[in-house]
Amino acid sequence: MAYFFITNNDVDVKDMFDNKKASAYLPYSTSRVSSIIKNDLVFIYRVKIGIIAYGYSSGKNCIECQCNSGLGSSLEDHVHLDMFTPLKKVIPYSILNILYKKYSTKALVLGTTVKLINDDFANEIIREIKR
């Protein structure tokens, strides 16, 4: 399985990068963090920028943990990431949407904090990252 973790501020990004994790700061609408298992692929997507990092779940998830980040929140769900890789070249939404249209007739919607994505689409993103 593969997931997007969507963030919209620099404080949360710093926390994720410093701790090699992907976080969803509570409250958010739909919890999918508990279903993420070891070796699931996780992309960190920064709103208005694009994919900024990725890694593979270590299998060490923390549900409703105390956090020092999260603007306005003191709780988070997070996934520790193995092979955490910040991207030197961000993958912007425009490229993601082109890649996504190979698998769907609709535009890519990134409206939830943690979004499950199609494995084929995730593999396409990895190919783009490695180009």
VMD Tcl script that draws the C-alpha trace (Angstrom):
set ca {
  {0.00 0.00 0.00}
  {1.03 3.63 -0.43}
  {-0.06 6.87 1.18}
  {0.21 10.64 0.97}
  {0.62 12.56 4.22}
  {-0.38 16.12 3.46}
  {1.01 19.04 5.45}
  {0.55 22.76 5.10}
  {3.14 24.43 7.32}
  {6.88 24.61 7.86}
  {6.74 23.77 11.58}
  {5.22 20.35 10.85}
  {7.63 19.73 7.96}
  {10.61 20.44 10.23}
  {9.22 18.06 12.87}
  {8.76 15.29 10.27}
  {12.21 15.78 8.75}
  {13.96 15.99 12.15}
  {12.26 12.81 13.37}
  {12.08 10.82 10.09}
  {8.34 10.38 10.33}
  {5.11 11.25 8.58}
  {2.56 12.85 10.90}
  {-1.11 13.72 10.93}
  {-1.88 16.28 13.60}
  {-5.19 15.77 15.37}
  {-8.01 16.35 14.91}
  {-8.28 15.38 11.27}
  {-11.14 13.76 9.45}
  {-10.17 10.16 8.70}
  {-7.56 8.09 10.51}
  {-5.70 5.70 8.24}
  {-2.47 5.66 10.19}
  {-3.42 2.56 12.18}
  {-3.78 0.57 8.93}
  {-0.26 1.43 7.68}
  {2.05 -1.57 8.03}
  {5.78 -2.20 7.73}
  {7.20 -1.37 4.28}
  {4.17 0.63 3.10}
  {5.36 3.53 0.95}
  {4.69 6.99 2.38}
  {5.02 10.31 0.54}
  {5.07 13.64 2.37}
  {3.21 16.24 0.31}
  {3.58 19.94 1.15}
  {0.52 21.98 0.10}
  {1.28 24.38 -2.79}
  {4.73 22.80 -3.24}
  {4.45 19.06 -3.97}
  {6.07 15.85 -2.74}
  {9.04 16.84 -0.60}
  {10.07 13.47 0.88}
  {9.25 9.78 1.04}
  {10.11 6.68 2.98}
  {8.88 3.24 3.96}
  {6.95 2.53 7.12}
  {9.08 0.95 9.81}
  {5.92 -0.60 11.26}
  {6.29 1.63 14.33}
  {3.12 3.69 14.31}
  {2.01 5.92 17.14}
  {-1.68 6.72 17.50}
  {-2.75 9.79 19.50}
  {0.79 10.54 20.69}
  {1.87 13.73 22.38}
  {3.70 16.04 19.99}
  {5.69 19.25 20.12}
  {4.57 20.37 16.69}
  {1.19 20.55 15.01}
  {-0.03 24.12 14.98}
  {-2.89 24.21 17.48}
  {-2.63 20.51 18.34}
  {-0.88 18.55 21.04}
  {-1.72 15.13 19.61}
  {-0.64 13.37 16.45}
  {-0.76 10.05 14.67}
  {2.57 9.25 13.04}
  {4.52 6.61 11.17}
  {8.28 6.28 11.60}
  {9.94 5.99 8.20}
  {12.86 3.82 7.14}
  {14.95 5.01 4.18}
  {13.58 8.52 4.79}
  {14.50 10.53 1.71}
  {14.05 14.31 1.42}
  {13.81 15.18 -2.26}
  {16.33 17.48 -3.90}
  {13.81 18.05 -6.70}
  {10.21 18.43 -5.49}
  {7.51 16.63 -7.50}
  {4.85 19.34 -8.01}
  {1.09 18.76 -8.18}
  {1.10 19.47 -11.94}
  {3.38 16.45 -12.56}
  {1.48 14.28 -10.07}
  {-1.79 15.05 -11.84}
  {-0.31 14.03 -15.22}
  {0.95 10.76 -13.72}
  {-2.40 10.18 -11.98}
  {-4.38 10.52 -15.21}
  {-2.77 7.27 -16.42}
  {-4.87 5.54 -13.73}
  {-7.98 7.70 -13.50}
  {-10.16 9.92 -15.65}
  {-10.49 12.38 -12.75}
  {-8.08 14.98 -11.38}
  {-6.01 14.08 -8.33}
  {-7.74 15.39 -5.18}
  {-5.60 15.83 -2.08}
  {-8.27 16.88 0.39}
  {-7.53 14.60 3.34}
  {-4.54 14.57 5.68}
  {-3.73 10.90 5.03}
  {-4.67 9.60 1.58}
  {-4.41 6.00 0.42}
  {-3.17 5.84 -3.17}
  {-3.01 3.19 -5.87}
  {0.23 1.13 -5.85}
  {0.71 1.58 -9.60}
  {0.45 5.35 -9.18}
  {2.93 5.19 -6.28}
  {5.39 3.22 -8.42}
  {4.98 5.83 -11.18}
  {5.89 8.54 -8.66}
  {9.01 6.62 -7.60}
  {10.04 6.31 -11.27}
  {9.57 10.09 -11.64}
  {11.66 10.73 -8.52}
  {14.48 8.55 -9.85}
  {14.53 10.20 -13.31}
}
mol new
graphics top color blue
foreach p $ca { graphics top sphere $p radius 0.5 }
foreach p [lrange $ca 0 end-1] q [lrange $ca 1 end] { graphics top cylinder $p $q radius 0.2 }
display resetview
